[in-house]
Amino acid sequence: MQIEKISINNLEYPFLLSQIYSAPKALYIIGNKEILREKSIAIVGSRECTNYGAKVCKEIAYNLAKRNIITVSGLAKGIDTHCHVGTLNAKGRTIAVVAHGLDMIYPKENRELAKEILKCGGAIVSEYNIGEKPLKEHFPARNRIISGLSEKTIVVEAGEQSGALITAHFALEQGRDVYAVPGNIYSKQSIGTNDLIKQGANLLNNIEEI
């Protein structure tokens, strides 16, 4: 598919994203650019998620998609993958925000998933031009776009140093609602989400609360 570039002064640029501090000057996109301006909710979490986290994530994504809400995540392993898969299981549309140029897909294990996202009317988005590699510093910056595209952000599982917590903090800075799924107090993957709840994030028990 063709890679399109949408500059911030273009009417096709997502309005919600244009309102954040340090909004990307341009977005590169493959797929359905129309959904960038539709109602969307981000779902993020640990790359090393538990079976509990995977199940909850897919269920949330599935139910959001059934309500015609776009899901947004980062195409990484773990919770990101389960968000996209849960959405596709409901025949919904999802946006993957990546931390590299769109001439590649990282991680390589998700190349087929990326194809399915596009096939089902979704999109893959980046602020990085062709040739840009998935450098370590690109991922925290990418997270502000995930939250910036979304009206709300849901954190399913997050360890103490999880990048998902960076996304949650970006969402709060952007004035967006943050929801956290409570987790097992004995699981290291629940430390971050349980702390978010203690700090005032909305506790998410079921999809109707959103």
PAPA-893346 format. One record per residue (C-alpha): residue number from 1; x negated, y, z negated. Coordinates in Angstrom, 1 decimal. Example, Ala and Ser with C-alpha at 12.3 -4.5 7.8 and 13.67 -1.06 7.14 Angstrom:
residues 2
+-----+--------+--------+--------+
|   i |      u |      v |      w |
+-----+--------+--------+--------+
|   1 |  -12.3 |   -4.5 |   -7.8 |
|   2 |  -13.7 |   -1.1 |   -7.1 |
+-----+--------+--------+--------+
END
This chain:
residues 210
+-----+--------+--------+--------+
|   i |      u |      v |      w |
+-----+--------+--------+--------+
|   1 |    0.0 |    0.0 |    0.0 |
|   2 |   -1.0 |    3.6 |    0.6 |
|   3 |   -2.5 |    5.7 |   -2.3 |
|   4 |   -0.7 |    9.0 |   -2.7 |
|   5 |   -2.0 |   12.1 |   -4.5 |
|   6 |    0.4 |   14.3 |   -6.4 |
|   7 |   -1.0 |   17.6 |   -7.6 |
|   8 |    0.4 |   19.3 |  -10.8 |
|   9 |    1.9 |   22.1 |   -8.8 |
|  10 |    3.8 |   19.7 |   -6.6 |
|  11 |    7.6 |   19.2 |   -7.3 |
|  12 |    7.1 |   15.5 |   -7.3 |
|  13 |    4.7 |   15.7 |  -10.3 |
|  14 |    6.4 |   14.2 |  -13.4 |
|  15 |    8.0 |   17.1 |  -15.5 |
|  16 |    7.4 |   15.5 |  -18.9 |
|  17 |    3.7 |   14.9 |  -18.1 |
|  18 |    3.3 |   18.5 |  -16.9 |
|  19 |    4.3 |   19.7 |  -20.3 |
|  20 |    1.5 |   18.1 |  -22.3 |
|  21 |   -1.8 |   19.7 |  -23.3 |
|  22 |   -4.6 |   18.7 |  -20.8 |
|  23 |   -2.1 |   17.3 |  -18.2 |
|  24 |   -4.0 |   15.7 |  -15.3 |
|  25 |   -4.5 |   18.1 |  -12.4 |
|  26 |   -3.4 |   15.4 |  -10.1 |
|  27 |   -2.1 |   11.8 |  -10.2 |
|  28 |   -2.9 |    9.0 |   -7.8 |
|  29 |   -0.1 |    6.6 |   -7.3 |
|  30 |    0.7 |    3.3 |   -5.5 |
|  31 |    4.3 |    2.3 |   -5.2 |
|  32 |    7.6 |    4.0 |   -6.1 |
|  33 |    6.8 |    7.6 |   -7.0 |
|  34 |   10.4 |    8.4 |   -7.6 |
|  35 |   10.4 |    6.6 |  -11.0 |
|  36 |    7.8 |    9.0 |  -12.3 |
|  37 |   10.6 |   11.5 |  -12.9 |
|  38 |   13.1 |    9.0 |  -14.4 |
|  39 |   13.8 |    8.2 |  -18.1 |
|  40 |   11.0 |    6.1 |  -19.4 |
|  41 |    9.7 |    4.6 |  -22.7 |
|  42 |    6.1 |    3.5 |  -23.4 |
|  43 |    5.3 |    0.2 |  -25.0 |
|  44 |    1.8 |   -0.3 |  -26.3 |
|  45 |   -0.2 |   -2.5 |  -28.6 |
|  46 |   -3.1 |   -4.8 |  -29.3 |
|  47 |   -5.0 |   -6.6 |  -26.5 |
|  48 |   -5.4 |   -9.5 |  -29.1 |
|  49 |   -1.7 |   -9.8 |  -29.9 |
|  50 |   -0.1 |  -12.6 |  -31.8 |
|  51 |    2.7 |  -14.8 |  -30.6 |
|  52 |    5.1 |  -12.7 |  -32.7 |
|  53 |    3.9 |   -9.5 |  -31.0 |
|  54 |    4.2 |  -11.1 |  -27.5 |
|  55 |    7.8 |  -12.3 |  -28.2 |
|  56 |    8.9 |   -9.0 |  -29.7 |
|  57 |    7.3 |   -6.9 |  -26.9 |
|  58 |    8.9 |   -9.0 |  -24.1 |
|  59 |   12.3 |   -8.8 |  -25.8 |
|  60 |   12.1 |   -5.0 |  -26.2 |
|  61 |   10.9 |   -4.5 |  -22.6 |
|  62 |   13.6 |   -6.8 |  -21.3 |
|  63 |   16.4 |   -5.0 |  -23.1 |
|  64 |   15.2 |   -1.6 |  -22.1 |
|  65 |   15.0 |   -2.7 |  -18.4 |
|  66 |   18.6 |   -4.0 |  -18.7 |
|  67 |   19.6 |   -0.5 |  -19.6 |
|  68 |   17.8 |    0.8 |  -16.5 |
|  69 |   15.1 |    2.5 |  -18.6 |
|  70 |   11.6 |    2.5 |  -17.0 |
|  71 |    8.9 |    1.0 |  -19.2 |
|  72 |    5.3 |    2.4 |  -19.2 |
|  73 |    2.2 |    0.7 |  -20.3 |
|  74 |   -1.5 |    0.2 |  -19.4 |
|  75 |   -1.8 |   -3.1 |  -17.5 |
|  76 |   -4.3 |   -4.3 |  -20.2 |
|  77 |   -4.3 |   -7.8 |  -21.7 |
|  78 |   -2.0 |   -8.5 |  -24.6 |
|  79 |    0.9 |   -6.2 |  -25.4 |
|  80 |    0.6 |   -4.2 |  -22.2 |
|  81 |    0.9 |   -7.3 |  -20.1 |
|  82 |    3.9 |   -8.6 |  -22.1 |
|  83 |    5.6 |   -5.2 |  -21.6 |
|  84 |    5.3 |   -5.4 |  -17.8 |
|  85 |    6.3 |   -9.1 |  -17.7 |
|  86 |    9.3 |   -8.5 |  -20.0 |
|  87 |   10.5 |   -5.7 |  -17.7 |
|  88 |   10.0 |   -7.8 |  -14.6 |
|  89 |   11.9 |  -10.7 |  -16.2 |
|  90 |   14.9 |   -8.4 |  -16.4 |
|  91 |   14.4 |   -7.3 |  -12.7 |
|  92 |   13.5 |   -3.8 |  -14.1 |
|  93 |   10.9 |   -1.3 |  -13.0 |
|  94 |    7.7 |   -0.5 |  -14.8 |
|  95 |    4.8 |    1.9 |  -14.5 |
|  96 |    1.2 |    0.8 |  -15.1 |
|  97 |   -1.2 |    3.6 |  -16.0 |
|  98 |   -4.8 |    2.5 |  -15.4 |
|  99 |   -8.2 |    3.9 |  -16.3 |
| 100 |   -9.9 |    3.6 |  -12.9 |
| 101 |   -9.5 |    4.3 |   -9.2 |
| 102 |   -6.6 |    2.6 |   -7.4 |
| 103 |   -8.9 |    0.8 |   -5.0 |
| 104 |   -9.3 |   -1.9 |   -7.7 |
| 105 |   -7.3 |   -3.6 |  -10.5 |
| 106 |   -8.7 |   -4.1 |  -14.0 |
| 107 |   -8.6 |   -6.6 |  -15.6 |
| 108 |   -8.8 |   -8.9 |  -12.6 |
| 109 |   -6.5 |  -11.4 |  -14.4 |
| 110 |   -3.6 |   -8.9 |  -13.8 |
| 111 |   -4.0 |   -8.5 |  -10.1 |
| 112 |   -1.0 |  -10.7 |   -9.4 |
| 113 |    1.0 |   -8.9 |  -12.0 |
| 114 |    0.1 |   -5.6 |  -10.4 |
| 115 |    1.5 |   -7.0 |   -7.1 |
| 116 |    4.7 |   -8.0 |   -8.8 |
| 117 |    5.1 |   -4.5 |  -10.3 |
| 118 |    4.9 |   -2.9 |   -6.9 |
| 119 |    7.1 |   -5.6 |   -5.3 |
| 120 |    9.9 |   -4.9 |   -7.9 |
| 121 |    9.9 |   -1.1 |   -7.3 |
| 122 |    7.4 |   -0.1 |   -9.9 |
| 123 |    4.3 |    2.0 |   -9.7 |
| 124 |    0.6 |    2.0 |  -10.6 |
| 125 |   -0.8 |    5.4 |  -11.6 |
| 126 |   -4.2 |    6.9 |  -12.4 |
| 127 |   -5.8 |   10.3 |  -12.7 |
| 128 |   -9.0 |    8.8 |  -11.3 |
| 129 |   -9.9 |    8.9 |   -7.6 |
| 130 |  -11.0 |    6.0 |   -5.5 |
| 131 |  -14.3 |    4.5 |   -6.6 |
| 132 |  -14.0 |    5.5 |  -10.2 |
| 133 |  -14.9 |    2.5 |  -12.5 |
| 134 |  -13.0 |    1.5 |  -15.7 |
| 135 |  -15.5 |    3.2 |  -18.0 |
| 136 |  -15.0 |    2.9 |  -21.8 |
| 137 |  -14.3 |    6.7 |  -22.2 |
| 138 |  -11.5 |    6.5 |  -19.5 |
| 139 |   -9.2 |    4.4 |  -21.7 |
| 140 |   -8.5 |    6.8 |  -24.6 |
| 141 |   -7.9 |    9.6 |  -22.0 |
| 142 |   -5.6 |    7.3 |  -20.1 |
| 143 |   -3.5 |    6.9 |  -23.2 |
| 144 |   -2.3 |   10.5 |  -23.1 |
| 145 |   -0.8 |    9.9 |  -19.7 |
| 146 |    1.1 |    6.8 |  -21.0 |
| 147 |    2.7 |    8.8 |  -23.8 |
| 148 |    3.0 |   11.9 |  -21.6 |
| 149 |    5.1 |   10.2 |  -19.0 |
| 150 |    7.5 |    8.8 |  -21.7 |
| 151 |   10.3 |   10.2 |  -23.8 |
| 152 |    9.4 |    7.8 |  -26.6 |
| 153 |    6.5 |    5.5 |  -27.5 |
| 154 |    6.9 |    2.1 |  -29.1 |
| 155 |    3.8 |    0.5 |  -30.8 |
| 156 |    4.4 |   -3.3 |  -31.2 |
| 157 |    1.1 |   -4.4 |  -32.7 |
| 158 |   -2.1 |   -2.6 |  -33.5 |
| 159 |   -5.2 |   -3.3 |  -35.5 |
| 160 |   -6.9 |   -0.8 |  -37.6 |
| 161 |   -8.9 |    0.6 |  -34.7 |
| 162 |   -6.5 |   -0.1 |  -31.9 |
| 163 |   -6.3 |    2.1 |  -28.9 |
| 164 |   -2.5 |    1.9 |  -29.3 |
| 165 |   -2.9 |    4.2 |  -32.3 |
| 166 |   -4.5 |    6.8 |  -30.0 |
| 167 |   -1.5 |    6.6 |  -27.8 |
| 168 |    0.8 |    7.0 |  -30.8 |
| 169 |   -1.1 |   10.1 |  -32.0 |
| 170 |   -1.0 |   11.6 |  -28.5 |
| 171 |    2.8 |   11.1 |  -28.5 |
| 172 |    3.1 |   12.9 |  -31.8 |
| 173 |    1.0 |   15.8 |  -30.6 |
| 174 |    3.2 |   15.9 |  -27.5 |
| 175 |    6.3 |   16.2 |  -29.6 |
| 176 |    7.6 |   12.7 |  -28.6 |
| 177 |    9.2 |   10.2 |  -30.9 |
| 178 |    7.1 |    7.2 |  -32.1 |
| 179 |    8.5 |    3.9 |  -33.1 |
| 180 |    6.6 |    1.1 |  -34.7 |
| 181 |    7.5 |   -2.6 |  -35.1 |
| 182 |    6.9 |   -3.8 |  -38.6 |
| 183 |    4.5 |   -6.8 |  -38.9 |
| 184 |    3.2 |   -9.5 |  -41.1 |
| 185 |    1.3 |   -7.9 |  -44.0 |
| 186 |   -1.3 |  -10.7 |  -43.7 |
| 187 |   -2.0 |  -10.1 |  -40.0 |
| 188 |   -4.8 |   -7.8 |  -39.0 |
| 189 |   -2.8 |   -6.9 |  -35.9 |
| 190 |   -0.1 |   -5.3 |  -38.1 |
| 191 |   -2.4 |   -3.0 |  -40.1 |
| 192 |   -2.0 |   -0.2 |  -37.6 |
| 193 |    1.7 |   -0.5 |  -37.0 |
| 194 |    2.5 |   -0.8 |  -40.7 |
| 195 |    0.3 |    2.3 |  -41.4 |
| 196 |    2.2 |    4.2 |  -38.7 |
| 197 |    5.5 |    3.5 |  -40.6 |
| 198 |    4.0 |    4.6 |  -43.9 |
| 199 |    2.9 |    7.8 |  -42.1 |
| 200 |    6.5 |    8.5 |  -40.9 |
| 201 |    6.9 |    6.7 |  -37.6 |
| 202 |   10.3 |    5.3 |  -36.9 |
| 203 |   10.6 |    1.7 |  -38.0 |
| 204 |   12.0 |   -0.3 |  -35.1 |
| 205 |   14.2 |   -3.3 |  -36.1 |
| 206 |   16.3 |   -3.6 |  -32.9 |
| 207 |   16.6 |   -1.9 |  -29.6 |
| 208 |   19.8 |   -0.1 |  -30.5 |
| 209 |   17.8 |    2.1 |  -32.8 |
| 210 |   16.2 |    3.8 |  -29.8 |
+-----+--------+--------+--------+
END
